[in-house]
Amino acid sequence: MAARHGPGGLGPRIDVTLGGKTYDLVPTFGALIRIEQALGVGLGALLLRFLRREHGVADTTRIVYEGIVAGLGNDAPDHDEVGAMVVREGIEAVAPAALDMLKIGRAHV
């Protein structure tokens, strides 16, 4: 996983590999709002969940999905497809990318 700066995000883009394909997670304001709304909790509480290793597949999938959508728009895989890829890769293999999204978001809001 690597981070690099790119247009449209609040900070660096975050690479995550799912199903043998590398996706950019783009931490945009819209993505962060959709994450909070979908999970019913703020970024700070989500960040604590990840730091305490209390996160679940729903948390990880939503964060990764919204990051991918922010980068690809309508070309992004759907939520259930991303969830299946997260499960296949293993939640702990994907969680660092989700955590990076939260850290970048928390630093900017």
Helices and strands as residue ranges (DSSP letters): E 3-5, E 12-18, E 21-25, H 29-39, H 43-51, H 57-72, G 73-75, H 79-89, H 91-108
